[in-house]
Amino acid sequence: QVTLLYPNCLFLTELHCLPWFINISESQGPGSVLQSFSFNCTSHKPTLELVRVKPSTTFFNLPSLSRRQQVYVGTVTLSSSARLDALAVNHYELQLRLTCGKHVTEGPLYVDVHRDPDYSPCAGRFASPAGEIIQVRETVTPGAQLYTLLLPGLEPQRAQISINSTQDPPYFPGPFSINGQGWLLAPSQGLKGQAKKVFQLQILVTFGQNRSCHRMLKVKVLPAPSSQISFLGQAPNITVPEDLAPGSKVVQVRARGFNVRYEIVSPVPCPLFSIGREDGVIRTTAPLELAQARGAAVTRLQVKAYERLMPWAGVDLDLTVSVRSVNRWPPRCLPAMLVTEIPETTPVGTVLNTFTCADPDSPGSALDYELRFHSPPGPASLCLRDRALEVNATLDCDTPGVCFQHAASILVLDGGQPLMTTEVPVLVMVTPVNEFSPACVPHTFRIREDAGPYTLLGSVVGTDKDYPHNSIEYYVSSGPTAFSVDRLSGEVHLLGSLDYELQTLYKLTVLLTDHGQDQDPTHRRSGSCTITIEVEDVNDYAPECQPPFQELTVYAPLGRSVEVTKVSCWVPQEPQRLAFSYSIVGGNSQSRFSLRGPILVHDNIMLGPPWPEQPRTYELLIRVADAGPSIPHLSTTATVIVHLVPWSTSTVATRTHRATVPSMMTPLLVTDMEAFWQPEPWFVVVLTVTSALFLLALGWLFGRLFQGLAQMLQTPSKPAQALLLNSIRGPEESIEGFMEAPRMEMPQTPSSVMSLVCTGRDYLFNTLTGARRWL
């Protein structure tokens, strides 16, 4: 029963509408008409298409289109595979498209399937009393599949299939069997000798809840063919390489007969090989790679040859196809490349990585591994043990360029022919570890107490075994603030002033901290050492003598040395300073006095000039200076006036009368600064040349003057003589004035020299003026 509904109709040439809704029973079989409709398309040839079906199925045929006079009729039917089951699917949606020229109409057709209580899957040919007949040859292989029972719709219900008819000998050579998939199998004894017999088998199908149906299946055995068909000589064993491409020829079998056809009867289905029905060429249908196709190493084929007109009259040929392994692929490794970082303190024997390699051509086969070093060369640091890369030696990175980076490769070799290899790059970067603390040797520096600020005392030299070596920073952790240490160079500088009298020794603790020697920049080590600074004494004060002035009267006998006095000097501010040197720097004429340390002695030995008979006074200046290691050597001068009275033989005793300056008097220290001028060499040369030219000019002028005077004196007149005498008197007075002028001291400076030259110039000018006047 078909019900037509008309919501939202779309009119063509006649009144028809889409969509349609139809209800059908699940008992509708293949070929049943679901919907039929007519329409007009006068100027074009129409088309009717089934666009899609939801859910997807093959139960519906493509719509058919027929023409009856001026009207086209479209029909939708069930296909031959249609097996409707309302319990499985009860609703289908068919999308139809009608095209008439440029006019396209598209709409759905909804099919609802409802249950039919009287419907049985065993209906149709299966329920026919005559049943179904199949024909087989008596030469069929024992246990071969003869027939497949198809029961659509019963798969979800897990139907049970069995043969319930009697199969007793001698009529039956053995029982037929049927499995749960509906395959009817030949008896295990085969059907040889059972030609022209018909075996009736009653098949029972049980499904659902106590529901079942029966079916009669007849098996007719045909006699073996009497044909003369036979295979030509063919080797039973064939070997092919595994790299044979699909579709490649394996072998060609040939049989003698008329219009021979070939087929592979075992295995069925055959996934790797196929045979040409007419030419007998066996070809590959899939890749034969042993690593991927399991069971492809050996395949046993049973090929049947028969004549086209007598398919039952055939012969079989057994072939064994062996696939030979071909080494086409190099080994594949995981990881394919190793890049890792390890600290230099990694223990020997540490496993860096284990390599897993396999041969695609031969899974499970043994592989060989070789470790090759590139930089640095040599297997000292790493080794390969049973596919595991291990640390072989201590990784010491405290030597420049030793082990910061190890480049190597692992060569993996398979055992196939040709030999295939894979190289796995390995890069092991060793990161530095700060293992050692910096250290320095205690040192002693000396510095003068008068050294100024920023004076360099020396450098603290720190050492560190970690690389890069001596990456050290210096700090003052404890000690006086008068000293500083440069952070990078370790140089010790003076910041303040020193005083030997206040402190002579300083202790300075220098902290050394390394940097840049570890992967972690915050991981730093430190050490320290003590620096001793000794202050060297510098004379700050000159010695003072007590008394600074002495006046003595000494009676000295002839031929004997007399001790005159002892000079007593000291430094009040530094009483510990006691070493002085004494020397006579003035007044010791004829060297009659000498010093024996601080003692002044008169030597009265007649080795020099005659002994004076009258008393004589000597004013001696004695220089007293520091004699210790301290510098500079400051000095002072003590004055000793000695009145020396010769001692005659009638003198009874020697007396020395001392007159000293009272201690209340403070001696006056007079400093005489002697200026000394040393002209530049160029000035000396210029002065010499100028003086020479001046003297030459002066000589030339005097020569002309005296020559003119001589001529006039030979023939003088009285007025001329008077004039000459008056004229000469002036120059003579000038010359006498020049000669009587006070003697000048030797000039000491350029200004003094220029003053002397100007004075001489004035005298010469006056002289020449007088001479000119006289002339």
Secondary structure, 3 states (H helix, E strand, C coil): CCCCCCCCCCCCCCCCCCCEEEEEECCCCCCCEEEEEEECCCCCCCEEEEEEEECCCCCECCCEEEEECCEEEEEEEECCCCCCCCCCCCEEEEEEEEEECCEEEEEEEEEEEECCCCCCCCCHHHHCCCCEEEEEECCCCCCCEEEECCCCCCCCCCCEEEECCCCCCCCCCCCCEECCCCEEECCCCCCCCCCCCEEEEEEEEEECCCEEEEEEEEEEEECCCCCCCEECCCCCEEEEECCCCCCCEEEECCEECCCEEEEEEECCCCCCEEECCCCCEEEECCCCCCCCCCCCCEEEEEEEEEECCEEEEEEEEEEEEEEECCCCCCCEEECCCEEEEEECCCCCCCEEEECEEECCCCCCCCCEEEEEEEECCCCCCEEEECCEEEECCCCCCCCCCCCCEEEEEEEEECCCCCCCEEEEEEEEEEECCCCCCCEECCEEEEEECCCCCCCEEEECCEECCCCCCCCEEEEEEECCCCEEECCCCCEEEECCCCCCCCCCEEEEEEEEEECCCCCCCCCCCEEEEEEEEEEECCCCCCCEECCCEEEEEEEEECCCEEEEEECCEECCCCCCCCCEEEEEEECCHHHCEEEECCEEEEECCCCCCCCCCCCEEEEEEEEEEECCCCCCCCEEEEEEEEEEEEECCCCCCCCEEEEECCCCCCCCCCCCCCCCCCCCHHHHHHHHHHHHHHHHHHHHHHHHHHHHHHHHHHCCCHHHHHHHHHHHHHHHHHHHHHHHCCCCCCCCCHHHHHHHHHHHHHHHHHHHHHHHHHC
